[in-house]
Amino acid sequence: MKKSSKRRFATGKALVIGAVLALAAPGTAYANTVAVTVKTPGATSGPGSAFSEITTSAHCTSGLISGGGINQAIGTGTSSNGNKINGTSPSPDGSTEYLGSTGVVGTDVTYWLGIGGSGGAVNADFSSTPYAMCFSSNVVNHTQVVMNKLAGPTGSGTVGLVTATCPANTRLLGGGARITPASVGSLKPIASFPTFNDSAHGFGQKAAADGENNPDSWTAVGWNGGGGNSNNTTYAYAICSGSNINVSGVTVKVRFGEVSGPTAATAGQTATVGCGQNDGKLVSGGAAISGGSVTTTNFTGPGSVGDHLNGSYPSNSGGTPVSDGTTTAAYWTAYSHTGGGSSPNTYTDVWALCADDGV
């Protein structure tokens, strides 16, 4: 399906299967009890009509979601430009969405949604595959979802950036993004990434950089291509540890990479980054198509209004999505795509979050 070039970022060896052992002190064994199983039901076909969407879900039958992802099949030719991510987000039951009041909207959630949308073109190859990162830890045994939302974006070629921040004394584990309505075919989320609610990161406008520890927020960026506005809304979701849990020994490390492209019309690009040997277990990830330098400057949109995301998912080191039941995933892949026009000065960004609970 993908004819885009693939690159990956060598950030260290993949995690050893099972617990990662090291010497914390002479004669004292140290083990990270974080464990993650990836669950996915496979692909759901569609959308089958223009300016519509399909909702798919992955369910954690054991553990709690720490994040999740989506991967889309788009076919070939110019009609491939019509498939886009509309959402990658948590759900309490596999269909209901958190779209109402902001703040803490859910606890101990076990479902992840993958929502695929269409623009003005469709083809029979369109499909979406959701992924749930099913998390367990001897320390972090409860989670909570924080949602924030923003009206917009409204005009063509404008971004709508919104950030959800975890409550004090909790740890960010992952996050997601959503736009509505599906009837605005040029509207899509083009970024979903970890960040910090501080001045150094523009209070969410700059993404967390490679090697940073314990981000506390998640940013979503909506992008409006054609300029349509029917009460456009962008939603950000942060998956945080539960309240009243001592997380002083928990470390969540960010791994990040950025590659140039896609720049040609009707073209794709992938970027892959992984958790290093001493980083902890992969618990979630994020993706963006952008104007570049997202960790050092406030987020800017890519070079063309038709640019969009088609994937943000757990993978192997080569960018291939992992299968259902995988317990050793250590990499995250972003898959971006242009529309019908060229897109100069466009970049693909990817994040992996790696957790160690210090037990």
C-alpha positions in Angstrom: 0.0 0.0 0.0 2.7 2.5 1.0 5.1 3.7 -1.6 6.6 6.3 0.6 10.3 6.1 1.7 11.0 4.7 5.1 13.5 6.0 7.6 14.0 5.2 11.3 15.9 6.7 14.2 18.5 4.6 16.0 17.9 5.6 19.6 19.3 2.4 21.1 18.6 -1.3 21.1 15.1 -2.7 21.4 13.9 -3.7 24.8 14.7 -7.2 26.1 11.6 -9.3 26.4 10.2 -9.2 29.9 11.6 -7.1 32.7 14.6 -4.9 32.2 17.2 -5.7 34.9 19.9 -3.4 36.2 21.8 -2.9 39.5 20.2 -0.2 41.5 22.6 -0.7 44.4 25.2 -3.4 45.4 23.2 -6.6 45.9 19.9 -5.0 44.9 18.0 -6.1 41.8 16.0 -3.4 39.9 13.1 -4.3 37.6 10.6 -2.2 35.7 7.1 -3.7 36.2 5.5 -1.8 33.3 4.1 -4.2 30.7 2.2 -3.4 27.5 0.2 -5.6 25.2 -0.9 -4.2 21.8 -4.5 -5.1 20.9 -5.9 -4.6 17.4 -9.0 -6.1 15.7 -7.6 -5.6 12.2 -8.9 -3.3 9.4 -12.4 -2.0 8.9 -13.2 -0.9 5.3 -14.3 2.6 4.5 -15.3 5.4 4.4 -17.3 4.5 1.3 -18.6 8.0 0.5 -17.1 11.5 0.4 -17.2 13.8 3.4 -17.9 10.9 5.9 -16.1 8.8 8.5 -16.0 5.4 10.0 -15.3 4.6 13.7 -13.3 1.5 14.7 -12.1 0.4 18.1 -9.5 -1.7 19.9 -10.2 -3.1 23.4 -7.9 -4.0 26.2 -9.4 -7.1 27.8 -6.6 -6.9 30.3 -4.9 -3.7 31.5 -5.8 -0.1 30.9 -5.0 2.0 27.8 -1.9 4.2 28.0 -2.4 5.4 24.5 -3.3 4.1 21.0 -3.0 4.6 17.3 -4.4 4.1 13.9 -3.1 3.0 10.5 -4.9 3.5 7.2 -4.9 1.8 3.8 -5.4 4.4 1.1 -4.8 2.7 -2.3 -3.0 4.4 -5.1 -3.6 7.3 -7.5 -5.1 10.7 -6.8 -8.1 9.2 -5.0 -5.6 8.1 -2.2 -5.5 11.8 -1.2 -9.1 11.5 0.1 -8.4 9.2 3.1 -7.3 10.9 6.3 -7.3 10.4 10.0 -10.2 12.1 11.8 -9.4 10.8 15.2 -7.2 8.6 17.4 -8.7 8.9 20.9 -10.0 7.1 24.0 -13.5 5.8 24.6 -15.3 4.4 27.6 -17.1 1.6 25.6 -15.7 1.5 22.0 -18.2 3.9 20.5 -18.9 6.8 22.8 -16.6 9.8 22.5 -15.5 12.4 25.0 -16.7 15.5 23.2 -18.6 17.4 26.0 -17.3 19.2 29.0 -13.5 19.6 29.4 -11.4 18.3 32.3 -11.1 14.8 33.7 -13.7 12.9 31.5 -12.9 9.2 32.3 -11.1 6.8 34.5 -9.6 3.4 33.9 -10.5 3.5 30.2 -9.9 0.3 28.2 -11.0 1.2 24.6 -9.2 3.2 21.9 -10.9 4.6 18.7 -9.4 4.9 15.3 -11.6 7.2 13.2 -11.0 7.4 9.5 -12.4 10.2 7.4 -12.8 11.1 3.7 -12.5 14.3 1.7 -13.8 14.7 -1.8 -12.5 11.3 -3.2 -12.9 7.7 -2.0 -11.8 4.3 -3.3 -12.4 0.7 -2.4 -9.0 0.4 -0.7 -9.8 2.7 2.1 -9.7 1.2 5.6 -8.6 2.0 9.2 -6.9 -0.2 11.8 -7.0 0.9 15.4 -4.4 -0.1 18.1 -4.8 0.0 21.9 -1.7 0.0 24.1 -2.8 -2.1 27.1 -0.8 -1.0 30.1 -0.1 -2.5 33.5 2.2 -1.6 36.3 2.7 -2.4 40.0 2.7 1.3 40.7 0.4 3.0 38.2 -2.8 0.8 38.6 -5.3 3.5 37.7 -5.5 6.0 34.9 -7.6 9.1 33.9 -8.4 10.9 30.7 -8.2 14.7 30.5 -9.8 16.4 27.5 -9.5 19.9 26.2 -11.1 21.4 23.1 -10.9 24.5 20.8 -13.3 26.0 18.4 -11.6 25.9 15.0 -9.7 26.0 12.8 -11.9 28.0 10.5 -10.0 29.5 7.6 -8.1 27.7 4.9 -4.5 26.9 5.8 -4.9 27.7 9.5 -4.1 25.6 12.5 -6.2 25.0 15.7 -3.9 24.0 18.5 -5.2 22.8 21.9 -3.4 21.2 24.8 -4.7 18.9 27.6 -2.7 18.9 30.8 -2.5 16.1 33.4 -3.5 16.9 37.0 -0.6 17.7 39.4 1.4 14.8 40.8 0.4 12.5 38.0 2.4 11.2 34.9 1.4 11.6 31.3 1.3 8.2 29.6 0.0 9.1 26.2 -2.7 11.0 24.3 -4.8 11.5 21.3 -6.5 13.9 18.9 -9.9 14.4 17.2 -11.7 16.8 14.9 -15.3 17.3 14.1 -17.4 17.4 12.0 -16.6 14.8 9.3 -18.8 16.7 6.8 -15.9 19.3 6.4 -13.8 17.1 4.2 -10.7 19.4 4.4 -10.6 19.3 8.2 -8.2 16.9 9.9 -5.8 16.6 12.9 -2.3 16.9 11.6 -0.4 16.6 14.9 -0.8 14.7 18.2 2.2 14.9 20.5 3.5 15.1 24.1 4.5 18.5 25.5 4.9 20.5 28.7 2.6 23.2 30.1 5.4 25.6 30.7 6.9 28.7 29.1 9.9 26.8 27.6 7.5 24.8 25.5 5.1 27.7 24.7 2.5 26.1 27.0 2.0 23.3 24.5 3.0 25.0 21.2 6.4 23.4 21.2 6.6 19.6 21.4 8.6 17.6 23.8 12.1 16.9 22.5 14.2 13.8 22.2 15.5 12.7 25.7 13.2 14.9 27.8 11.6 13.3 30.8 8.1 13.4 32.2 6.0 15.6 29.9 2.8 16.7 31.5 0.6 17.5 28.6 -0.7 16.4 25.2 -1.3 18.7 22.2 -3.6 18.2 19.2 -3.5 20.3 16.1 -6.4 20.7 13.7 -5.7 21.8 10.1 -8.3 23.2 7.7 -7.6 22.8 4.0 -10.5 24.1 2.1 -11.7 26.7 4.6 -15.1 25.1 5.3 -16.5 25.8 8.8 -19.4 24.0 10.3 -18.6 24.6 14.0 -15.2 23.0 13.5 -13.7 21.7 16.8 -10.3 20.3 17.7 -10.0 18.0 20.7 -6.8 17.0 22.7 -6.7 14.0 25.1 -4.1 13.3 27.7 -3.9 9.8 29.3 -2.5 10.3 32.8 -1.8 8.2 35.8 -4.6 8.1 38.4 -4.8 10.5 41.3 -3.3 9.6 44.8 -0.6 7.4 43.3 3.0 8.1 44.3 4.7 8.6 40.9 7.9 10.1 42.2 9.8 7.0 41.0 8.1 6.8 37.7 10.0 8.1 34.6 8.4 8.7 31.2 11.1 9.4 28.6 10.5 11.0 25.2 12.1 9.8 22.0 11.6 12.0 18.9 12.6 12.1 15.3 11.9 14.3 12.3 12.5 13.7 8.6 12.0 15.9 5.5 8.9 15.2 3.3 6.6 14.4 1.8 7.0 17.3 -0.6 5.6 16.0 -4.0 1.9 15.8 -4.7 0.1 12.6 -3.8 3.2 11.3 -1.9 3.8 9.7 1.5 6.5 9.6 4.1 7.1 7.5 7.2 9.3 8.2 10.3 10.0 5.7 13.0 11.5 6.1 16.5 12.1 3.7 19.3 12.7 3.3 23.0 16.4 2.7 24.0 17.6 -0.2 26.1 17.5 1.8 29.3 14.4 4.0 28.5 11.6 1.7 29.7 8.7 0.1 27.9 7.0 1.7 24.9 3.6 2.9 26.2 2.4 5.3 23.5 3.4 7.6 20.6 2.5 10.6 18.5 2.8 11.9 15.0 2.7 15.1 12.9 3.0 16.5 9.5 4.4 20.0 10.0 6.5 22.9 8.9 9.4 21.4 10.9 11.5 22.2 14.0 8.5 21.4 16.2 10.5 21.0 19.4 12.2 24.3 19.1 9.6 26.6 17.6 5.9 27.0 18.0 4.0 24.5 15.7 3.5 25.6 12.1 1.5 23.9 9.5 3.0 22.0 6.5 3.5 23.3 3.0 0.1 22.5 1.5 -3.4 22.7 2.8 -4.1 19.2 1.5 -1.5 17.5 3.8 -2.7 15.0 6.3 -1.8 12.0 8.5 -2.6 8.4 7.6 -0.9 6.6 10.5 0.4 6.8 14.0 1.0 3.3 15.4 3.2 0.8 17.2 5.6 -0.8 14.8 8.9 -2.7 14.4 12.1 -0.9 13.6 11.3 -0.9 9.9 7.9 0.8 10.4 5.7 -2.2 9.9 2.7 -2.3 12.3 2.9 -4.9 15.0 0.3 -7.7 15.2 -2.4 -8.3 17.8 -1.1 -9.5 21.1 2.4 -8.2 20.7 4.1 -7.7 24.1 7.5 -6.5 22.8 6.7 -3.4 20.7 9.5 -0.9 21.1 9.0 1.5 18.1 6.4 4.0 17.0 5.8 5.1 13.3 4.2 8.2 11.8 2.8 8.0 8.3 2.0 11.3 6.5 0.7 12.1 3.1 0.2 15.1 0.8 -2.8 16.1 -1.2 -3.0 17.0 -4.8 -0.4 19.8 -4.7 3.3 19.9 -4.0 4.2 20.7 -0.4 7.6 22.4 0.0 9.3 22.6 3.4 7.2 19.9 4.9 8.3 17.4 7.6 7.1 14.2 9.2 7.5 14.0 13.0 7.2 11.0 15.4 7.3 10.5 19.1 7.6 7.4 21.4 6.9 7.5 25.1 8.8 5.0 27.2 7.9 4.3 30.8 9.8 2.9 33.8 7.9 2.7 37.1 11.1 2.4 39.2 10.0 -0.8 41.0 
